């Protein structure tokens, strides 16, 4: 049986690999998906950092955690600093994500 020799350059050729189809998602659509996730992350950071909850509090004391978050939602003016922090965290994380995405595209 005759074996065909494959040159090393042939193995490294990008044309030999199937590239995943890249979807062109508009920035608006991307932000509509991304920002709510970053907002939830920011809410989690705030509850952990400032309200001093841990991940196991979801299981051990969920009603107190939900009560504190509901209090923030029901009385937003009493918790203006909390909402400002959550807004700042979410914007910061969104901008960091978009910046890292641009850096990644520039390096490829």
C-alpha positions in Angstrom: 0.0 0.0 0.0 1.3 3.4 -1.0 1.4 6.1 1.7 1.3 9.7 0.7 3.7 11.9 2.5 2.3 15.1 4.0 4.7 18.0 4.3 4.8 20.0 7.5 3.7 23.1 5.7 0.6 21.3 4.5 -0.4 20.5 8.1 -0.1 24.1 9.2 -2.2 25.5 6.4 -5.3 27.3 7.7 -7.2 26.2 4.6 -7.1 22.6 5.8 -9.1 23.4 8.9 -12.8 24.1 9.0 -13.1 27.5 10.6 -16.2 28.0 12.8 -18.7 30.3 11.2 -18.4 33.7 12.9 -21.7 35.5 13.4 -21.7 39.2 13.0 -23.7 40.3 16.0 -24.3 44.0 16.2 -23.0 45.9 19.2 -26.6 46.8 20.2 -27.7 43.2 20.2 -24.6 42.1 22.0 -25.2 44.8 24.7 -28.8 43.7 25.1 -27.6 40.3 26.0 -24.4 41.2 27.8 -25.5 44.1 30.1 -28.2 42.2 32.0 -25.7 39.5 32.8 -23.2 42.1 33.9 -25.9 43.8 36.0 -26.6 40.5 37.8 -22.9 40.0 38.4 -22.7 43.5 39.9 -25.7 42.7 42.1 -23.8 39.6 43.3 -20.7 41.6 43.9 -22.6 44.2 45.9 -24.4 41.6 48.0 -21.2 39.8 48.7 -19.0 42.8 49.4 -21.3 45.2 51.1 -24.2 43.1 52.5 -21.6 40.5 53.5 -23.5 37.4 52.0 -21.6 34.3 50.9 -22.6 31.8 48.3 -23.8 29.3 50.9 -26.3 31.8 52.2 -28.4 30.9 49.2 -28.9 27.5 50.9 -28.7 28.3 54.6 -30.5 31.7 54.8 -32.2 32.4 51.4 -35.2 34.3 52.9 -33.0 36.9 54.6 -31.0 37.3 51.4 -34.1 37.7 49.3 -35.6 40.1 52.0 -32.5 42.3 51.8 -32.6 42.4 47.9 -36.4 43.0 47.9 -35.9 45.8 50.4 -33.5 47.4 47.9 -36.0 47.0 45.1 -39.0 48.2 47.0 -37.3 51.3 48.5 -34.8 52.3 45.9 -34.3 55.8 47.2 -33.3 54.5 50.6 -30.7 52.4 48.9 -29.4 55.0 46.4 -25.8 54.3 47.2 -26.4 50.6 46.6 -27.9 51.2 43.1 -25.1 53.6 42.2 -22.5 51.0 43.1 -24.3 48.3 41.1 -24.6 50.6 38.2 -20.9 51.5 38.3 -19.8 47.9 38.7 -22.0 46.8 35.8 -20.7 49.5 33.5 -17.1 48.9 34.5 -17.4 45.1 33.8 -19.2 45.7 30.5 -16.5 48.1 29.4 -13.7 45.7 30.5 -15.3 42.9 28.6 -15.6 44.9 25.4 -12.1 46.1 25.8 -10.7 42.6 26.3 -12.7 41.4 23.3 -11.1 44.1 21.1 -7.7 43.2 22.4 -8.4 39.6 21.6 -9.5 40.4 18.0 -6.4 42.6 17.5 -4.1 39.7 18.6 -5.6 37.1 16.3 
